[in-house]
Amino acid sequence: MTNRTPDPSATTDDCTGCPLHDAVQAPAALERRAFLRAAGMAMASLGLVGLGSRAAAAMPIRSISALAASGDGATSEKHYPIPTADGVSIDRDNSAIIARANGRIYAFSLSCPHQNTALRWDGDDHQFQCPKHHSRYKDDGTFISGRATRNMDRLPIRKSGTELIVDVDTMYRQDEDPAAWAAAFVTA
């Protein structure tokens, strides 16, 4: 057995299949959703290192995953349970936020509309916040303050029985389609 010291300038294929490695090696070939997922996971891991106890207590969120749907799963429509109480649930795999507030349920893109940083929920203030440039949004996605210039992007949402169906590949921007953005919610 030979004891070798790895050359930091040499590239290896040891982490092939790692989204972050793939993004660095071939950024043009990486899909937007995969890039956002990899970037979000990297930012989340960095954030956890410096997360203080006050910030941890201010983030009463739930992590969720889309429910198994019939078919091959390749559809952009994801199924979620209807929230039973006001609060926020985040599906990092599909870059979606499900929020229930004031008798309405919304689906948002996880990315801040300013520079696509993963948003955080501050349960104490009942606001979404961007950790990068400190943009703040109401629980319905309406812009409050910061560097962003528009509201959070909403995703199409509808009810079917006891489930919510969200199209995670379609976004309504308030500045481009205000009518669709305003209608993108269901009643609780």
N, C-alpha and C positions, 0 to 999 in steps of 0.2 A: 504494500500500500504506500503510495507516494503522498507526502504531505505538501500540498500546494497552497500558496497564498493567492487568493483571487485578485485579478487585475481589475481595478475599478473602472478603467477606461474601456475594457472589453465588454462586448454585449454578449449576453447569454440567452438561451432559450428556456432557462429554468422556470420563468414565470409566464410562459406563453399561455394565453387564455385568461390572464389577469386583465380586467378592463382598463386599469390605470396604465399598465405596461403597454397594452395594445394602443391606448390613446397617445402615448408618447412616441411609439414606434411608427404608427400609421394613422395620424389624426384625421386625414381626409377620408379614410375608409370607415371610420367609426360612425355609427348612427347617432343622431342627436340624443335620443333617449338613453342609450348606453353611456354616452359621454356625460350627460347630466347625472346619471346614477353613480358613475365612478367619481365624478367631481363632488357630488353630495356626500358620498361615503368618506372621501378623503377629508372634506371639510368637517364632517361630523366627528371623525376620529380626532382631528386636531382640536375641535371645540371641546371634546370630552376631557382632554388633557388639562385645559385651563378652566373647566367649569366649576364655579364656586357653589357653595351650599345654597346661597340665596337664589341664584339663577336656576339651580336644580329644582327648588321648591316652587319656582314661578312657572314651571312648564308642565302642568298637568295635562299631558296629551296621551293618547293611546296609539300604539302602532298596530296597523291592520294590514291584512292581505286580501286581495280579491278572492271571493268565494269561487270554488270550482264550478265552472259552467259546462253545460253539455257541448259537445263538439270538440274541435281540435285545439281550442284555446287561442287560436291565432287572431281572433277578433279584437278590435280595439275597444269593444264594450266590456267593461268590467262590472261585476256584481258585488255589492256590499250589503251588509245588514243595515237596516234603518236604525240610526242612533235613537236610543230611548230617552236620552237626556241631553241638555245643552253641553257642548264640548267639541273638541277637535280630535280627529283621528287622521293619522298620516300613513299612506301606503308608499313607502320609499321605492319599492320595486316598480311601481307604475307612475311615480312622480306626481301623486295626487294627494290632495287634502280634502277630507270630508268634514264639514263644519255644520253644527246645528246651533242656531241662535235665534231667539225671538220668534219661535214658531216656524222657522224656515230652515231648510237644509240646502247647503251649497256644496259644490265641488270646485276646487281651485287647482291650478297648476302649483306644484311645490316651489317653483322658481320665482324669485322676485322679478318683476317686469323691468327693473332697471338694468341689472347685469347678470341675471339668472342664478343668483346665489340662493341656496336653499333657505326658505323662510323658517322662522321659529314662532311658536305660540307662547305668549306671555299670559298665563292664566290670571295673574293678579290684576293686570290692566285690561284683560279681555281684548288683546290686540295681537296681530301678527307683526313681527319685526324682522327686518333684514339685518343680520349681524355685520355685513360688510360696510354698508353706507348709512345704516340706521334709519331707513325708511320705515314708516309705521302705517298700519292699515287696520280699519275696524274689522269686527268679526264677520261682516258681510263682504269684505274685500275692498271697501272704499278707502282710497288713499287719504292719509291724514297729514303726514309731513315726511321730509327727507329728500333724498336726491331723485327718487322715482318721480315720474311726471304723469302717471296714470294709475288706475286701480289695478288690483290683482287680476290675473287672467282667470276667467271662469270656464269650466268644462260643462258640456251638455249633460243634464241629469234628468232622470225620470224615475217614477216608482213603478214597480211591477210586483204586486202582492206584498210580500214582506221584505222585498229587496229594493235597493237602489241600483239603477243601471247608469253607469257613467262612461261616456266616450272619452277615453284618455288621450286620444290622438287628435281631437278637435278642441281648439281654444277660441274663446270669444274675448277679444280685446275691446275694452270699453271705448277706446278712441276710434276704432275701426268699424264696430258694429254695436252701437249703443243699445239698440232694441233687443238684440239677441243676448247681450250681456245682462241687461236688466231682467230678462225673462228666465235666465238660467238658474232656477231654484225650484224646489218642490216644498209644499207645506208639510210640516211635521205631523 
